[in-house]
Amino acid sequence: MNMDPLNVKVQQKLKELESLQQIRDLTKHLNVSLEEFAGQIELLGEEAGCIETVTQNWMRIIRAVSLASNSLSNYKEEDYETDRPMTERLVRCKIDESQKIITKN
């Protein structure tokens, strides 16, 4: 079965077309995957900013607790005998005579 040169050329072009269509489909799939990946990277960047904020807040909290606990070093041994000293208050609230917090209405 001998094919004429024109049929051979057509068959070659059809195979080439199939290959190009596969490349096009794979390129589309790669493009979609890269767009999804870019979205995930963007989300990670936003989440990293949130993590940074939380970490900074914790550093402030730790610093405040450290400062409050350092206030205990100012007490003498006699202070511990009369009453147990407390650390500095981290949050100051007004209280009434019955030790209840006064809220603003």
BAVEX-928221 format. One line per field, with one value per residue: residue number from 1; x, y, z of N, C-alpha, C in turn. Coordinates in nm, 3 decimals, m for minus. Example, Ala and Ser with C-alpha at 12.3 -4.5 7.8 and 13.67 -1.06 7.14 Angstrom:
% BAVEX-928221
n 1;2
n_east 1.319;1.285
n_north m0.569;m0.225
n_up 0.780;0.708
ca_east 1.230;1.367
ca_north m0.450;m0.106
ca_up 0.780;0.714
c_east 1.320;1.290
c_north m0.330;0.003
c_up 0.780;0.787
This chain:
% BAVEX-928221
n 1;2;3;4;5;6;7;8;9;10;11;12;13;14;15;16;17;18;19;20;21;22;23;24;25;26;27;28;29;30;31;32;33;34;35;36;37;38;39;40;41;42;43;44;45;46;47;48;49;50;51;52;53;54;55;56;57;58;59;60;61;62;63;64;65;66;67;68;69;70;71;72;73;74;75;76;77;78;79;80;81;82;83;84;85;86;87;88;89;90;91;92;93;94;95;96;97;98;99;100;101;102;103;104;105
n_east 0.086;0.108;0.145;0.059;0.269;0.131;m0.071;0.092;0.211;m0.020;m0.093;0.128;0.097;m0.147;m0.072;0.107;m0.071;m0.231;m0.037;0.019;m0.231;m0.243;m0.032;m0.140;m0.363;m0.232;m0.089;m0.296;m0.394;m0.168;m0.154;m0.392;m0.332;m0.107;m0.224;m0.395;m0.199;m0.070;m0.274;m0.285;m0.032;m0.059;m0.256;m0.113;0.072;m0.093;m0.181;0.060;0.108;m0.092;m0.003;0.234;0.135;0.001;0.218;0.369;0.189;0.192;0.455;0.445;0.269;0.415;0.631;0.496;0.404;0.648;0.755;0.569;0.612;0.872;0.840;0.808;1.059;1.120;1.023;1.075;1.196;1.044;0.804;0.690;0.631;0.427;0.215;0.131;0.303;0.184;0.207;0.258;m0.039;m0.170;m0.386;m0.572;m0.847;m1.127;m1.256;m1.522;m1.611;m1.675;m1.508;m1.581;m1.581;m1.611;m1.827;m1.870;m2.169
n_north m0.117;0.176;0.513;0.821;1.115;1.342;1.251;1.150;1.384;1.516;1.343;1.375;1.643;1.630;1.481;1.661;1.869;1.745;1.718;1.988;2.070;1.920;2.039;2.296;2.241;2.143;2.371;2.548;2.417;2.435;2.713;2.768;2.628;2.773;3.023;2.957;2.887;3.134;3.276;3.134;3.192;3.465;3.466;3.340;3.541;3.741;3.606;3.578;3.840;3.869;3.685;3.808;4.038;3.923;3.805;4.032;4.150;3.957;3.983;4.235;4.183;3.996;4.157;4.343;4.177;4.093;4.336;4.389;4.172;4.223;4.422;4.300;4.264;4.489;4.470;4.409;4.155;4.168;4.263;4.039;3.893;4.025;4.055;3.900;4.027;4.179;4.166;4.444;4.593;4.500;4.591;4.861;4.927;5.108;5.059;4.994;5.029;4.770;4.617;4.580;4.619;4.937;5.033;5.229;5.385
n_up 0.000;m0.114;m0.047;m0.189;m0.222;m0.142;0.034;0.235;0.325;0.421;0.630;0.797;0.862;0.998;1.223;1.330;1.384;1.582;1.782;1.832;1.927;2.161;2.298;2.322;2.488;2.717;2.783;2.846;3.073;3.237;3.262;3.405;3.641;3.728;3.775;3.988;4.172;4.201;4.327;4.568;4.669;4.706;4.904;5.109;5.156;5.263;5.492;5.621;5.696;5.888;6.077;6.150;6.277;6.499;6.627;6.693;6.872;7.077;7.160;7.274;7.485;7.633;7.707;7.870;8.077;8.175;8.268;8.469;8.641;8.715;8.898;9.140;9.240;9.379;9.633;9.984;10.211;10.442;10.349;10.239;10.460;10.597;10.413;10.109;9.838;9.538;9.181;8.959;8.836;8.524;8.387;8.468;8.667;8.784;9.106;9.338;9.690;9.759;9.614;9.350;8.998;8.856;8.612;8.319;8.236
ca_east 0.000;0.195;0.070;0.120;0.336;0.034;m0.132;0.196;0.223;m0.142;m0.083;0.228;0.037;m0.248;0.000;0.159;m0.186;m0.263;0.066;m0.002;m0.352;m0.206;0.048;m0.233;m0.440;m0.142;m0.057;m0.414;m0.396;m0.057;m0.193;m0.490;m0.260;m0.023;m0.312;m0.434;m0.079;m0.050;m0.375;m0.244;0.084;m0.113;m0.322;m0.006;0.128;m0.187;m0.178;0.188;0.088;m0.171;0.086;0.327;0.061;m0.021;0.349;0.402;0.103;0.241;0.579;0.404;0.211;0.526;0.705;0.416;0.407;0.783;0.766;0.488;0.676;0.993;0.805;0.822;1.197;1.129;0.975;1.171;1.151;0.939;0.678;0.635;0.584;0.301;0.114;0.197;0.300;0.128;0.273;0.186;m0.157;m0.154;m0.502;m0.622;m0.991;m1.180;m1.341;m1.590;m1.571;m1.696;m1.411;m1.642;m1.536;m1.707;m1.839;m1.935;m2.300
ca_north 0.000;0.289;0.637;0.927;1.214;1.437;1.187;1.144;1.520;1.542;1.264;1.443;1.768;1.593;1.446;1.787;1.939;1.679;1.755;2.128;2.077;1.870;2.145;2.403;2.196;2.139;2.509;2.601;2.356;2.496;2.850;2.762;2.587;2.884;3.126;2.909;2.896;3.276;3.310;3.076;3.269;3.593;3.436;3.317;3.672;3.806;3.535;3.610;3.969;3.846;3.618;3.910;4.122;3.846;3.791;4.161;4.167;3.870;4.041;4.344;4.122;3.938;4.269;4.399;4.082;4.099;4.460;4.374;4.078;4.287;4.508;4.222;4.274;4.609;4.443;4.355;4.030;4.198;4.279;3.907;3.840;4.088;4.021;3.860;4.136;4.148;4.234;4.563;4.558;4.524;4.669;4.932;4.951;5.169;4.968;5.058;4.980;4.625;4.558;4.553;4.712;5.041;5.045;5.353;5.359
ca_up 0.000;m0.135;m0.043;m0.270;m0.138;m0.086;0.151;0.338;0.378;0.497;0.753;0.880;0.912;1.097;1.346;1.382;1.440;1.709;1.879;1.868;2.009;2.294;2.360;2.358;2.604;2.832;2.816;2.916;3.206;3.311;3.292;3.514;3.762;3.772;3.831;4.121;4.255;4.230;4.427;4.696;4.716;4.755;5.032;5.207;5.190;5.353;5.619;5.686;5.760;6.010;6.173;6.198;6.372;6.621;6.692;6.753;6.990;7.184;7.212;7.364;7.604;7.711;7.764;7.979;8.188;8.230;8.346;8.590;8.734;8.767;9.012;9.264;9.291;9.462;9.768;10.080;10.271;10.540;10.276;10.217;10.588;10.634;10.313;9.985;9.741;9.405;9.070;8.910;8.757;8.381;8.347;8.586;8.663;8.905;9.181;9.450;9.822;9.766;9.521;9.219;8.894;8.821;8.467;8.273;8.173
c_east 0.090;0.112;0.140;0.178;0.240;m0.032;m0.032;0.209;0.101;m0.137;0.018;0.170;m0.070;m0.183;0.056;0.048;m0.226;m0.164;0.048;m0.126;m0.324;m0.125;m0.042;m0.311;m0.354;m0.105;m0.173;m0.418;m0.285;m0.091;m0.292;m0.420;m0.174;m0.106;m0.360;m0.317;m0.053;m0.150;m0.338;m0.125;0.036;m0.179;m0.218;0.057;0.039;m0.185;m0.048;0.179;0.010;m0.085;0.184;0.259;0.041;0.110;0.390;0.318;0.152;0.370;0.546;0.348;0.321;0.607;0.629;0.417;0.544;0.802;0.688;0.556;0.806;0.963;0.816;0.962;1.215;1.088;1.087;1.114;1.040;0.803;0.610;0.579;0.449;0.188;0.188;0.190;0.245;0.211;0.196;0.067;m0.130;m0.269;m0.556;m0.770;m1.031;m1.269;m1.407;m1.545;m1.584;m1.607;m1.472;m1.598;m1.648;m1.709;m1.907;m2.064;m2.333
c_north 0.122;0.416;0.740;1.034;1.314;1.380;1.178;1.280;1.554;1.467;1.328;1.570;1.739;1.555;1.571;1.867;1.879;1.717;1.899;2.146;2.026;1.975;2.258;2.365;2.193;2.280;2.575;2.548;2.416;2.639;2.856;2.726;2.700;2.998;3.086;2.922;3.041;3.323;3.256;3.151;3.403;3.574;3.412;3.449;3.746;3.740;3.562;3.745;3.956;3.781;3.718;3.998;4.050;3.832;3.921;4.186;4.081;3.925;4.157;4.289;4.065;4.048;4.329;4.307;4.084;4.223;4.449;4.281;4.135;4.377;4.433;4.233;4.397;4.584;4.385;4.227;4.053;4.213;4.144;3.848;3.898;4.050;3.986;3.974;4.088;4.220;4.360;4.516;4.591;4.607;4.734;4.963;5.019;5.067;5.045;4.993;4.828;4.549;4.515;4.660;4.810;5.052;5.176;5.316;5.464
c_up 0.000;m0.138;m0.129;m0.177;m0.074;0.040;0.267;0.405;0.465;0.631;0.850;0.943;1.017;1.230;1.412;1.448;1.575;1.818;1.926;1.955;2.151;2.370;2.406;2.483;2.731;2.878;2.891;3.059;3.293;3.352;3.408;3.646;3.817;3.831;3.971;4.218;4.295;4.336;4.565;4.755;4.773;4.890;5.141;5.250;5.287;5.491;5.694;5.757;5.890;6.118;6.232;6.303;6.505;6.699;6.760;6.878;7.106;7.243;7.307;7.495;7.693;7.778;7.883;8.100;8.255;8.316;8.477;8.690;8.790;8.886;9.144;9.322;9.379;9.607;9.854;10.139;10.372;10.473;10.254;10.346;10.626;10.539;10.185;9.884;9.606;9.300;9.035;8.828;8.611;8.326;8.473;8.566;8.793;8.974;9.295;9.581;9.834;9.667;9.388;9.121;8.861;8.669;8.433;8.204;8.073
